[in-house]
């Protein structure tokens, strides 16, 4: 994600990605505690869930 979004190698700080994903979720989700679009995949990252 770092390379595709920011054009740089992963610098080891995944908090940046987490913050951006959370902000996207806040804008998309009506109820962030039960998100229908942005899904956390434990041990892998995130995915966009298509209904």
KOLGU-4560 file (N, C-alpha, C; in nm, 3 decimals, padded with zeros to 5 digits):
<recs>
<n_xx: 00.083 n_yy: -00.119 n_zz: 00.000 ca_xx: 00.000 ca_yy: 00.000 ca_zz: 00.000 c_xx: 00.087 c_yy: 00.125 c_zz: 00.000 mol: A seq: 1 type: UNK>
<n_xx: 00.193 n_yy: 00.124 n_zz: 00.076 ca_xx: 00.282 ca_yy: 00.240 ca_zz: 00.078 c_xx: 00.332 c_yy: 00.272 c_zz: -00.062 mol: A seq: 2 type: UNK>
<n_xx: 00.373 n_yy: 00.169 n_zz: -00.135 ca_xx: 00.427 ca_yy: 00.188 ca_zz: -00.269 c_xx: 00.320 c_yy: 00.238 c_zz: -00.365 mol: A seq: 3 type: UNK>
<n_xx: 00.202 n_yy: 00.181 n_zz: -00.361 ca_xx: 00.096 ca_yy: 00.217 ca_zz: -00.456 c_xx: 00.037 c_yy: 00.355 c_zz: -00.425 mol: A seq: 4 type: UNK>
<n_xx: 00.026 n_yy: 00.390 n_zz: -00.299 ca_xx: -00.036 ca_yy: 00.517 ca_zz: -00.262 c_xx: 00.065 c_yy: 00.631 c_zz: -00.257 mol: A seq: 5 type: UNK>
<n_xx: 00.177 n_yy: 00.607 n_zz: -00.189 ca_xx: 00.273 ca_yy: 00.715 ca_zz: -00.168 c_xx: 00.400 c_yy: 00.702 c_zz: -00.251 mol: A seq: 6 type: UNK>
<n_xx: 00.415 n_yy: 00.593 n_zz: -00.326 ca_xx: 00.532 ca_yy: 00.576 ca_zz: -00.412 c_xx: 00.660 c_yy: 00.552 c_zz: -00.335 mol: A seq: 7 type: UNK>
<n_xx: 00.651 n_yy: 00.484 n_zz: -00.222 ca_xx: 00.770 ca_yy: 00.454 ca_zz: -00.143 c_xx: 00.758 c_yy: 00.316 c_zz: -00.080 mol: A seq: 8 type: UNK>
<n_xx: 00.871 n_yy: 00.260 n_zz: -00.045 ca_xx: 00.872 ca_yy: 00.130 ca_zz: 00.020 c_xx: 00.808 c_yy: 00.140 c_zz: 00.158 mol: A seq: 9 type: UNK>
<n_xx: 00.759 n_yy: 00.029 n_zz: 00.208 ca_xx: 00.703 ca_yy: 00.024 ca_zz: 00.343 c_xx: 00.811 c_yy: 00.064 c_zz: 00.442 mol: A seq: 10 type: UNK>
<n_xx: 00.786 n_yy: 00.169 n_zz: 00.516 ca_xx: 00.885 ca_yy: 00.218 ca_zz: 00.611 c_xx: 00.868 c_yy: 00.155 c_zz: 00.749 mol: A seq: 11 type: UNK>
<n_xx: 00.780 n_yy: 00.056 n_zz: 00.758 ca_xx: 00.763 ca_yy: -00.014 ca_zz: 00.883 c_xx: 00.660 c_yy: 00.044 c_zz: 00.976 mol: A seq: 12 type: UNK>
<n_xx: 00.598 n_yy: 00.155 n_zz: 00.940 ca_xx: 00.499 ca_yy: 00.218 ca_zz: 01.026 c_xx: 00.360 c_yy: 00.194 c_zz: 00.969 mol: A seq: 13 type: UNK>
<n_xx: 00.294 n_yy: 00.089 n_zz: 01.016 ca_xx: 00.161 ca_yy: 00.057 ca_zz: 00.965 c_xx: 00.053 c_yy: 00.144 c_zz: 01.027 mol: A seq: 14 type: UNK>
<n_xx: 00.088 n_yy: 00.224 n_zz: 01.128 ca_xx: -00.010 ca_yy: 00.313 ca_zz: 01.190 c_xx: -00.064 c_yy: 00.413 c_zz: 01.089 mol: A seq: 15 type: UNK>
<n_xx: 00.018 n_yy: 00.455 n_zz: 00.994 ca_xx: -00.026 ca_yy: 00.549 ca_zz: 00.892 c_xx: -00.140 c_yy: 00.490 c_zz: 00.810 mol: A seq: 16 type: UNK>
<n_xx: -00.126 n_yy: 00.365 n_zz: 00.770 ca_xx: -00.230 ca_yy: 00.297 ca_zz: 00.693 c_xx: -00.356 c_yy: 00.282 c_zz: 00.778 mol: A seq: 17 type: UNK>
<n_xx: -00.341 n_yy: 00.243 n_zz: 00.902 ca_xx: -00.455 ca_yy: 00.225 ca_zz: 00.992 c_xx: -00.534 c_yy: 00.354 c_zz: 01.009 mol: A seq: 18 type: UNK>
<n_xx: -00.464 n_yy: 00.464 n_zz: 01.026 ca_xx: -00.531 ca_yy: 00.594 ca_zz: 01.041 c_xx: -00.610 c_yy: 00.628 c_zz: 00.915 mol: A seq: 19 type: UNK>
<n_xx: -00.551 n_yy: 00.608 n_zz: 00.799 ca_xx: -00.620 ca_yy: 00.640 ca_zz: 00.674 c_xx: -00.742 c_yy: 00.549 c_zz: 00.653 mol: A seq: 20 type: UNK>
<n_xx: -00.729 n_yy: 00.422 n_zz: 00.682 ca_xx: -00.841 ca_yy: 00.328 ca_zz: 00.669 c_xx: -00.953 c_yy: 00.368 c_zz: 00.765 mol: A seq: 21 type: UNK>
<n_xx: -00.919 n_yy: 00.404 n_zz: 00.887 ca_xx: -01.021 ca_yy: 00.447 ca_zz: 00.983 c_xx: -01.093 c_yy: 00.573 c_zz: 00.936 mol: A seq: 22 type: UNK>
<n_xx: -01.022 n_yy: 00.665 n_zz: 00.879 ca_xx: -01.084 ca_yy: 00.789 ca_zz: 00.829 c_xx: -01.175 c_yy: 00.762 c_zz: 00.710 mol: A seq: 23 type: UNK>
<n_xx: -01.133 n_yy: 00.671 n_zz: 00.623 ca_xx: -01.219 ca_yy: 00.632 ca_zz: 00.511 c_xx: -01.346 c_yy: 00.566 c_zz: 00.566 mol: A seq: 24 type: UNK>
<n_xx: -01.330 n_yy: 00.478 n_zz: 00.664 ca_xx: -01.445 ca_yy: 00.412 ca_zz: 00.724 c_xx: -01.542 c_yy: 00.510 c_zz: 00.788 mol: A seq: 25 type: UNK>
<n_xx: -01.489 n_yy: 00.611 n_zz: 00.855 ca_xx: -01.575 ca_yy: 00.712 ca_zz: 00.918 c_xx: -01.660 c_yy: 00.786 c_zz: 00.815 mol: A seq: 26 type: UNK>
<n_xx: -01.604 n_yy: 00.806 n_zz: 00.697 ca_xx: -01.677 ca_yy: 00.876 ca_zz: 00.592 c_xx: -01.780 c_yy: 00.786 c_zz: 00.523 mol: A seq: 27 type: UNK>
<n_xx: -01.752 n_yy: 00.657 n_zz: 00.513 ca_xx: -01.839 ca_yy: 00.564 ca_zz: 00.441 c_xx: -01.945 c_yy: 00.497 c_zz: 00.528 mol: A seq: 28 type: UNK>
<n_xx: -01.911 n_yy: 00.470 n_zz: 00.652 ca_xx: -01.996 ca_yy: 00.387 ca_zz: 00.737 c_xx: -02.098 c_yy: 00.469 c_zz: 00.815 mol: A seq: 29 type: UNK>
<n_xx: -02.222 n_yy: 00.423 n_zz: 00.818 ca_xx: -02.323 ca_yy: 00.486 ca_zz: 00.903 c_xx: -02.300 c_yy: 00.448 c_zz: 01.048 mol: A seq: 30 type: UNK>
<n_xx: -02.259 n_yy: 00.322 n_zz: 01.071 ca_xx: -02.232 ca_yy: 00.272 ca_zz: 01.206 c_xx: -02.091 c_yy: 00.212 c_zz: 01.207 mol: A seq: 31 type: UNK>
<n_xx: -01.988 n_yy: 00.290 n_zz: 01.245 ca_xx: -01.850 ca_yy: 00.240 ca_zz: 01.243 c_xx: -01.825 c_yy: 00.116 c_zz: 01.328 mol: A seq: 32 type: UNK>
<n_xx: -01.913 n_yy: 00.088 n_zz: 01.425 ca_xx: -01.893 ca_yy: -00.032 ca_zz: 01.507 c_xx: -01.937 c_yy: -00.158 c_zz: 01.433 mol: A seq: 33 type: UNK>
<n_xx: -02.015 n_yy: -00.144 n_zz: 01.327 ca_xx: -02.057 ca_yy: -00.257 ca_zz: 01.244 c_xx: -02.044 c_yy: -00.217 c_zz: 01.097 mol: A seq: 34 type: UNK>
<n_xx: -01.920 n_yy: -00.203 n_zz: 01.050 ca_xx: -01.897 ca_yy: -00.149 ca_zz: 00.916 c_xx: -01.937 c_yy: -00.246 c_zz: 00.805 mol: A seq: 35 type: UNK>
<n_xx: -02.023 n_yy: -00.200 n_zz: 00.713 ca_xx: -02.061 ca_yy: -00.287 ca_zz: 00.602 c_xx: -01.965 c_yy: -00.283 c_zz: 00.484 mol: A seq: 36 type: UNK>
<n_xx: -01.874 n_yy: -00.184 n_zz: 00.478 ca_xx: -01.788 ca_yy: -00.170 ca_zz: 00.361 c_xx: -01.642 c_yy: -00.205 c_zz: 00.385 mol: A seq: 37 type: UNK>
<n_xx: -01.578 n_yy: -00.141 n_zz: 00.483 ca_xx: -01.437 ca_yy: -00.166 ca_zz: 00.511 c_xx: -01.429 c_yy: -00.273 c_zz: 00.619 mol: A seq: 38 type: UNK>
<n_xx: -01.367 n_yy: -00.384 n_zz: 00.585 ca_xx: -01.360 ca_yy: -00.497 ca_zz: 00.676 c_xx: -01.215 c_yy: -00.524 c_zz: 00.716 mol: A seq: 39 type: UNK>
<n_xx: -01.193 n_yy: -00.546 n_zz: 00.845 ca_xx: -01.060 ca_yy: -00.582 ca_zz: 00.894 c_xx: -01.043 c_yy: -00.732 c_zz: 00.879 mol: A seq: 40 type: UNK>
<n_xx: -00.932 n_yy: -00.773 n_zz: 00.818 ca_xx: -00.898 ca_yy: -00.914 ca_zz: 00.805 c_xx: -00.778 c_yy: -00.936 c_zz: 00.895 mol: A seq: 41 type: UNK>
<n_xx: -00.803 n_yy: -00.995 n_zz: 01.012 ca_xx: -00.698 ca_yy: -01.011 ca_zz: 01.112 c_xx: -00.581 c_yy: -01.090 c_zz: 01.056 mol: A seq: 42 type: UNK>
<n_xx: -00.462 n_yy: -01.036 n_zz: 01.075 ca_xx: -00.339 ca_yy: -01.100 ca_zz: 01.028 c_xx: -00.307 c_yy: -01.068 c_zz: 00.883 mol: A seq: 43 type: UNK>
<n_xx: -00.398 n_yy: -01.000 n_zz: 00.812 ca_xx: -00.374 ca_yy: -00.971 ca_zz: 00.671 c_xx: -00.385 c_yy: -00.823 c_zz: 00.639 mol: A seq: 44 type: UNK>
<n_xx: -00.484 n_yy: -00.754 n_zz: 00.698 ca_xx: -00.503 ca_yy: -00.612 ca_zz: 00.669 c_xx: -00.649 c_yy: -00.577 c_zz: 00.656 mol: A seq: 45 type: UNK>
<n_xx: -00.685 n_yy: -00.515 n_zz: 00.545 ca_xx: -00.820 ca_yy: -00.467 ca_zz: 00.524 c_xx: -00.868 c_yy: -00.508 c_zz: 00.386 mol: A seq: 46 type: UNK>
<n_xx: -00.999 n_yy: -00.512 n_zz: 00.370 ca_xx: -01.056 ca_yy: -00.533 ca_zz: 00.237 c_xx: -01.187 c_yy: -00.458 c_zz: 00.227 mol: A seq: 47 type: UNK>
<n_xx: -01.223 n_yy: -00.426 n_zz: 00.104 ca_xx: -01.348 ca_yy: -00.357 ca_zz: 00.078 c_xx: -01.452 c_yy: -00.463 c_zz: 00.048 mol: A seq: 48 type: UNK>
<n_xx: -01.555 n_yy: -00.468 n_zz: 00.128 ca_xx: -01.659 ca_yy: -00.568 ca_zz: 00.114 c_xx: -01.766 c_yy: -00.516 c_zz: 00.019 mol: A seq: 49 type: UNK>
<n_xx: -01.792 n_yy: -00.590 n_zz: -00.087 ca_xx: -01.893 ca_yy: -00.553 ca_zz: -00.184 c_xx: -02.020 c_yy: -00.631 c_zz: -00.154 mol: A seq: 50 type: UNK>
<n_xx: -02.131 n_yy: -00.560 n_zz: -00.147 ca_xx: -02.259 ca_yy: -00.625 ca_zz: -00.117 c_xx: -02.328 c_yy: -00.665 c_zz: -00.244 mol: A seq: 51 type: UNK>
</recs>
